[in-house]
Amino acid sequence: MKKRILLTLLGLLLVAGILVGIKGLQIFTMVDKGKSFTPPPETVTTTKARPESWEIALRAVGSLEAAQGVTVSAELSGKVARLAFTPGTWIEAGSLLLQQDTSSEEAQLQAAEAEAALAKVNFERLRVLVETNAVSKAAYDDGEAKHKQAMAQADTIRATIAKKTIRAPFSGRLGIRLVNLGQILKEGEPIVSLQAMDPIFVNFMLPQQDLARIQPGLPVRITSDALPGRTVAGKITAINPQADSATRNVRVQATAANKEERLHPGMFATVAVVLPGKNQVLAIPATAVLPAPYGDSVFVVEEQKDEKTGKSGLAVRQQFVRLGERRGDFVAVASGLEDGATVVSTGVFKLRNGQSVVVNNGLNPKFSLDPKPGNS
């Protein structure tokens, strides 16, 4: 019995040894093949670093403001007797907006005009009499004073009626009506917004170090979400002589045409101040850059010779670069790359230094300095 058990154990050890040997042979074979294995070349798209002339522009975010804008309000208290405007329409300067009740003032004006007429007749009579010394000079002066006083009283009532007859101070577009017929208006209570939106102002801030580079008359380009895909041209019309003491920024105002009135006061807009001259830069697509905490880099495509096979092929070399301004789909390379160098334009995150590649530029996307995505 013991002999049978011993033989069984020896058989199991033999089978285990054979299995271990076979598995070890497989592993050693795989290691040998791995040492001689060459990964297939990676398919990449390429582009050449090219010199370009980029315009010099100062960019900022601004706020739109009407060339003339005011909330028309009541100057005197009174009841709304007539509403003479339609909200949202264009109105000319001097057009009637609202009439307050002036029945009391009109009655007072009739009495004041009668008193002024009587005072004038008396004054004219005294003027004739004083020339013949029929009345004293004091009586003449008293009559003149009463005449002027009566006229001033009538003018005061007319001014009150005029203040209760509210007219547009300038031509522009009306906003939403804020009062109702029959409402008792208090002094200073708003009636309607009036905005002259053509031309329109754009106010924005620039750092104090840019003040020496700008001047009135420089062209600006204005873009806004209200005008997708469009650029509005304008020019600098005013520069604030005082800088903000907290931010050290200078307020600048540009003026632009707004005939369609698509730009409204209070909106924000992106402003680019176009400076004279151009910058000469070496540009590459922004997708060609591999960002990293220790520095940005690109992959330069070069022809290299395989040491094992002796065959020549394309491979990539990682090159660290210092970047400058970004514009559209491109970025300027300040240093680290030569003019005309061929760099990988897309998919740089999957590459490693010295990796063999195959170029297929049929998959290369179109890069633009002024991209306009279809879903923007």
C-alpha positions as CSV (number, residue, x, y, z in Angstrom):
1,M,0.0,0.0,0.0
2,K,2.8,2.4,0.9
3,K,4.7,1.5,-2.2
4,R,1.6,2.4,-4.4
5,I,1.2,5.8,-2.7
6,L,4.9,6.5,-3.2
7,L,4.7,5.7,-6.9
8,T,1.6,7.9,-7.2
9,L,3.5,10.9,-5.6
10,L,6.5,10.4,-7.9
11,G,4.2,10.3,-10.9
12,L,2.6,13.6,-9.9
13,L,5.9,15.2,-9.3
14,L,7.1,14.1,-12.8
15,V,4.0,15.5,-14.5
16,A,4.4,18.8,-12.6
17,G,8.0,19.0,-13.6
18,I,7.1,18.4,-17.2
19,L,4.4,21.1,-17.1
20,V,6.8,23.6,-15.5
21,G,9.4,22.9,-18.1
22,I,7.0,23.4,-21.0
23,K,5.7,26.7,-19.5
24,G,9.2,28.0,-18.8
25,L,10.2,27.1,-22.4
26,Q,7.2,29.1,-23.7
27,I,8.1,32.1,-21.5
28,F,11.7,32.1,-22.7
29,T,10.6,31.9,-26.3
30,M,8.2,34.8,-25.8
31,V,11.0,36.9,-24.2
32,D,13.3,36.2,-27.1
33,K,10.7,37.2,-29.6
34,G,9.9,40.4,-27.6
35,K,13.5,41.5,-27.8
36,S,13.5,41.2,-31.5
37,F,9.9,42.6,-31.9
38,T,9.6,46.0,-33.7
39,P,6.3,47.8,-33.3
40,P,4.5,48.8,-36.5
41,P,4.9,52.5,-37.5
42,E,2.3,54.9,-36.3
43,T,0.2,56.8,-38.9
44,V,0.4,60.5,-38.4
45,T,-0.5,63.8,-40.1
46,T,2.2,66.5,-40.6
47,T,2.6,70.1,-41.4
48,K,5.5,72.5,-41.8
49,A,6.4,75.3,-39.5
50,R,5.9,78.4,-41.6
51,P,6.7,82.0,-41.2
52,E,3.7,84.3,-41.2
53,S,2.9,88.0,-40.7
54,W,0.4,88.4,-37.9
55,E,-1.3,91.8,-37.3
56,I,-0.7,93.3,-33.9
57,A,-3.9,93.6,-31.9
58,L,-4.8,94.4,-28.3
59,R,-7.8,92.4,-27.2
60,A,-10.3,93.2,-24.4
61,V,-13.9,92.7,-23.3
62,G,-16.0,95.8,-23.5
63,S,-19.5,97.0,-22.7
64,L,-21.8,98.7,-25.2
65,E,-23.3,102.1,-24.5
66,A,-25.7,104.2,-26.5
67,A,-24.4,107.4,-28.1
68,Q,-27.3,109.1,-26.3
69,G,-29.5,107.3,-23.8
70,V,-31.9,108.5,-21.1
71,T,-34.9,107.3,-19.1
72,V,-37.5,110.0,-19.7
73,S,-39.1,111.0,-16.4
74,A,-41.7,113.4,-15.1
75,E,-40.3,116.8,-14.1
76,L,-43.5,117.8,-12.1
77,S,-46.2,115.8,-10.4
78,G,-49.4,115.4,-12.3
79,K,-52.0,113.1,-13.8
80,V,-51.4,111.4,-17.1
81,A,-53.9,112.8,-19.5
82,R,-52.5,111.4,-22.8
83,L,-50.0,108.8,-24.0
84,A,-48.7,109.8,-27.4
85,F,-46.1,107.1,-28.1
86,T,-45.9,103.5,-29.1
87,P,-43.3,101.4,-27.1
88,G,-40.4,100.0,-29.2
89,T,-40.8,102.5,-32.1
90,W,-38.4,105.1,-33.5
91,I,-39.3,108.7,-32.6
92,E,-37.9,112.0,-33.7
93,A,-36.6,114.7,-31.4
94,G,-39.3,117.0,-30.1
95,S,-42.1,114.5,-30.7
96,L,-44.8,114.4,-27.9
97,L,-44.5,111.5,-25.5
98,L,-46.9,112.2,-22.7
99,Q,-49.3,115.0,-21.7
100,Q,-50.1,115.6,-18.1
101,D,-53.3,117.3,-17.0
102,T,-52.8,121.1,-17.4
103,S,-56.4,122.3,-17.2
104,S,-55.7,124.2,-13.9
105,E,-52.6,125.8,-15.4
106,E,-54.4,126.8,-18.6
107,A,-57.1,128.6,-16.6
108,Q,-54.5,130.4,-14.6
109,L,-52.7,131.4,-17.8
110,Q,-55.8,133.1,-19.1
111,A,-56.1,135.2,-16.0
112,A,-52.3,136.0,-16.1
113,E,-52.5,137.0,-19.7
114,A,-55.4,139.3,-19.0
115,E,-53.5,140.9,-16.2
116,A,-50.4,141.2,-18.4
117,A,-52.5,142.9,-21.2
118,L,-54.0,145.4,-18.7
119,A,-50.5,146.1,-17.2
120,K,-49.2,146.7,-20.7
121,V,-52.0,149.2,-21.6
122,N,-51.4,151.1,-18.3
123,F,-47.7,151.2,-18.9
124,E,-48.1,152.5,-22.4
125,R,-50.4,155.2,-21.1
126,L,-47.9,156.2,-18.4
127,R,-45.1,156.4,-21.0
128,V,-47.1,159.1,-22.9
129,L,-47.9,161.0,-19.8
130,V,-44.4,161.0,-18.4
131,E,-43.1,162.7,-21.6
132,T,-45.4,165.6,-20.9
133,N,-44.6,165.6,-17.2
134,A,-48.3,164.8,-16.4
135,V,-47.2,162.0,-14.0
136,S,-44.1,161.5,-11.9
137,K,-41.2,159.4,-12.8
138,A,-42.0,157.2,-9.8
139,A,-45.4,156.4,-11.2
140,Y,-43.9,155.5,-14.5
141,D,-41.4,153.1,-12.9
142,D,-44.1,151.5,-10.8
143,G,-46.2,150.9,-14.0
144,E,-43.2,149.4,-15.8
145,A,-42.5,147.0,-12.8
146,K,-46.2,145.9,-12.7
147,H,-46.1,145.2,-16.5
148,K,-42.9,143.1,-16.2
149,Q,-44.3,141.3,-13.2
150,A,-47.5,140.4,-15.0
151,M,-45.5,139.1,-18.0
152,A,-43.3,137.0,-15.7
153,Q,-46.3,135.5,-14.0
154,A,-47.7,134.4,-17.4
155,D,-44.3,133.0,-18.5
156,T,-44.1,131.0,-15.3
157,I,-47.5,129.3,-16.0
158,R,-46.4,128.6,-19.6
159,A,-43.2,127.0,-18.3
160,T,-45.3,124.8,-16.0
161,I,-47.5,123.7,-18.9
162,A,-44.4,123.0,-21.1
163,K,-42.9,120.8,-18.3
164,K,-46.1,118.8,-18.2
165,T,-45.9,118.4,-21.9
166,I,-43.1,115.8,-22.1
167,R,-41.3,115.5,-25.5
168,A,-38.4,113.4,-26.8
169,P,-35.2,115.3,-26.1
170,F,-33.5,113.6,-29.1
171,S,-34.2,111.1,-31.8
172,G,-34.0,107.4,-30.8
173,R,-35.8,104.2,-30.1
174,L,-38.3,103.9,-27.3
175,G,-38.3,101.1,-24.8
176,I,-41.1,99.6,-22.7
177,R,-43.8,102.0,-21.4
178,L,-43.6,102.3,-17.6
179,V,-46.8,104.4,-17.0
180,N,-50.5,104.1,-17.6
181,L,-53.2,106.5,-18.7
182,G,-54.8,108.2,-15.6
183,Q,-51.8,107.5,-13.4
184,I,-50.7,110.2,-10.9
185,L,-47.0,110.7,-11.7
186,K,-44.6,111.8,-9.0
187,E,-41.7,114.1,-9.7
188,G,-38.8,112.1,-11.2
189,E,-40.9,109.0,-11.9
190,P,-39.7,107.1,-15.1
191,I,-41.9,107.1,-18.1
192,V,-40.0,105.3,-20.9
193,S,-36.4,104.6,-22.0
194,L,-35.1,106.4,-25.0
195,Q,-31.8,105.2,-26.7
196,A,-30.0,106.5,-29.8
197,M,-28.1,103.4,-30.9
198,D,-26.5,104.5,-34.1
199,P,-23.7,105.0,-33.7
200,I,-22.9,103.0,-30.6
201,F,-20.1,103.3,-28.1
202,V,-17.9,100.4,-26.8
203,N,-16.2,101.0,-23.5
204,F,-13.3,98.8,-22.6
205,M,-10.2,98.7,-20.4
206,L,-6.5,98.3,-21.4
207,P,-3.5,98.0,-19.1
208,Q,-1.5,101.1,-18.5
209,Q,1.6,99.7,-20.4
210,D,-0.5,99.7,-23.6
211,L,-1.4,103.4,-23.3
212,A,1.7,104.4,-25.4
213,R,0.6,102.2,-28.2
214,I,-2.9,103.5,-28.7
215,Q,-4.3,106.8,-29.9
216,P,-7.7,108.1,-31.2
217,G,-8.5,107.0,-34.7
218,L,-7.0,103.5,-34.4
219,P,-9.3,100.9,-36.0
220,V,-11.1,98.4,-33.8
221,R,-12.9,95.2,-34.6
222,I,-16.0,94.3,-32.5
223,T,-17.6,90.9,-32.2
224,S,-20.7,90.0,-30.1
225,D,-23.0,87.0,-29.6
226,A,-25.7,89.3,-30.9
227,L,-24.0,89.2,-34.4
228,P,-22.7,85.6,-34.7
229,G,-20.1,85.2,-37.4
230,R,-19.9,89.0,-38.1
231,T,-17.4,91.7,-37.2
232,V,-18.3,95.3,-36.8
233,A,-15.6,97.9,-37.7
234,G,-15.1,101.0,-35.5
235,K,-12.4,103.3,-34.3
236,I,-11.1,104.7,-31.0
237,T,-12.7,108.1,-30.3
238,A,-11.8,108.8,-26.7
239,I,-9.2,107.8,-24.1
240,N,-9.8,108.5,-20.4
241,P,-7.0,110.8,-19.1
242,Q,-7.2,109.1,-15.7
243,A,-6.2,105.4,-15.0
244,D,-8.1,103.3,-12.5
245,S,-6.1,103.5,-9.2
246,A,-7.2,99.9,-8.2
247,T,-6.4,98.1,-11.5
248,R,-4.0,100.5,-13.2
249,N,-6.2,100.1,-16.3
250,V,-7.2,102.9,-18.7
251,R,-10.7,103.2,-20.0
252,V,-11.0,103.5,-23.8
253,Q,-14.1,104.3,-25.9
254,A,-14.6,103.3,-29.5
255,T,-17.4,104.2,-31.8
256,A,-19.0,101.9,-34.4
257,A,-21.9,102.1,-36.8
258,N,-25.1,100.2,-35.7
259,K,-27.6,100.9,-38.5
260,E,-29.4,97.6,-38.0
261,E,-29.6,98.3,-34.2
262,R,-28.6,94.7,-33.5
263,L,-26.1,95.9,-30.8
264,H,-27.9,97.2,-27.7
265,P,-26.6,99.2,-24.8
266,G,-25.6,97.0,-21.8
267,M,-24.4,94.1,-24.0
268,F,-20.8,92.9,-23.7
269,A,-18.6,92.6,-26.8
270,T,-15.1,91.5,-27.6
271,V,-12.8,94.3,-28.9
272,A,-9.6,94.0,-30.9
273,V,-7.6,97.2,-31.3
274,V,-5.6,96.9,-34.5
275,L,-2.1,98.4,-34.1
276,P,0.0,99.6,-37.1
277,G,2.7,97.1,-38.3
278,K,2.8,93.3,-38.2
279,N,4.6,90.6,-36.2
280,Q,6.8,88.0,-38.1
281,V,6.2,84.7,-36.3
282,L,6.9,81.0,-36.9
283,A,3.4,79.4,-36.8
284,I,2.3,75.8,-36.2
285,P,-1.1,74.3,-35.4
286,A,-2.0,74.4,-31.7
287,T,-2.8,70.6,-32.0
288,A,0.9,69.9,-32.8
289,V,1.9,70.9,-29.2
290,L,2.1,68.4,-26.4
291,P,1.6,70.3,-23.2
292,A,3.4,69.1,-20.0
293,P,4.2,70.6,-16.6
294,Y,7.9,70.6,-17.4
295,G,7.5,72.3,-20.8
296,D,5.7,72.2,-24.1
297,S,7.1,70.1,-26.9
298,V,6.4,69.0,-30.5
299,F,7.4,66.0,-32.5
300,V,9.6,66.7,-35.5
301,V,9.4,64.1,-38.3
302,E,12.9,63.1,-39.6
303,E,14.4,60.4,-41.7
304,Q,16.3,57.9,-39.6
305,K,18.3,54.7,-40.3
306,D,17.3,51.5,-38.4
307,E,20.5,50.1,-36.7
308,K,19.2,46.6,-36.8
309,T,17.9,46.3,-40.4
310,G,19.9,49.1,-41.9
311,K,16.8,50.4,-43.7
312,S,15.8,54.1,-43.7
313,G,12.4,55.4,-42.6
314,L,10.6,58.2,-40.9
315,A,10.7,58.6,-37.1
316,V,9.8,61.4,-34.7
317,R,12.0,63.4,-32.4
318,Q,10.6,65.2,-29.4
319,Q,11.6,68.8,-29.4
320,F,10.9,71.2,-26.6
321,V,9.7,74.7,-27.6
322,R,8.8,78.0,-26.1
323,L,5.4,79.3,-27.3
324,G,4.1,82.8,-28.0
325,E,0.8,84.2,-29.0
326,R,-2.1,82.0,-30.0
327,R,-4.4,83.0,-32.8
328,G,-7.2,80.9,-34.2
329,D,-6.0,77.3,-34.8
330,F,-2.3,78.3,-34.7
331,V,0.3,79.2,-32.1
332,A,3.5,81.1,-32.6
333,V,6.8,79.4,-31.7
334,A,9.2,81.8,-30.0
335,S,12.1,79.4,-29.9
336,G,13.1,75.8,-30.2
337,L,12.0,75.1,-33.8
338,E,13.5,76.0,-37.2
339,D,11.7,77.4,-40.2
340,G,10.4,74.6,-42.5
341,A,10.6,71.9,-39.9
342,T,8.1,69.1,-40.4
343,V,6.1,68.5,-37.3
344,V,3.3,66.1,-36.4
345,S,0.0,68.1,-36.5
346,T,-2.4,65.8,-34.7
347,G,-2.4,62.9,-32.3
348,V,0.8,63.9,-30.5
349,F,-0.3,62.4,-27.2
350,K,0.2,58.8,-28.6
351,L,3.8,59.2,-29.7
352,R,7.1,58.7,-28.0
353,N,10.6,59.9,-28.8
354,G,12.2,57.9,-31.7
355,Q,9.0,56.1,-32.7
356,S,8.7,55.2,-36.4
357,V,5.8,56.8,-38.3
358,V,4.0,56.8,-41.6
359,V,2.7,60.1,-42.9
360,N,-0.9,60.2,-44.3
361,N,-1.9,63.9,-44.7
362,G,-5.2,62.9,-46.3
363,L,-6.6,62.9,-42.7
364,N,-5.1,66.4,-41.9
365,P,-7.8,68.9,-40.7
366,K,-8.0,72.4,-42.1
367,F,-6.4,75.0,-39.9
368,S,-7.4,78.6,-39.9
369,L,-6.4,81.9,-38.3
370,D,-10.1,82.8,-38.1
371,P,-12.0,79.5,-37.5
372,K,-15.8,79.6,-37.6
373,P,-17.2,76.3,-36.2
374,G,-20.5,75.3,-37.7
375,N,-22.1,74.9,-34.3
376,S,-20.9,78.1,-32.8
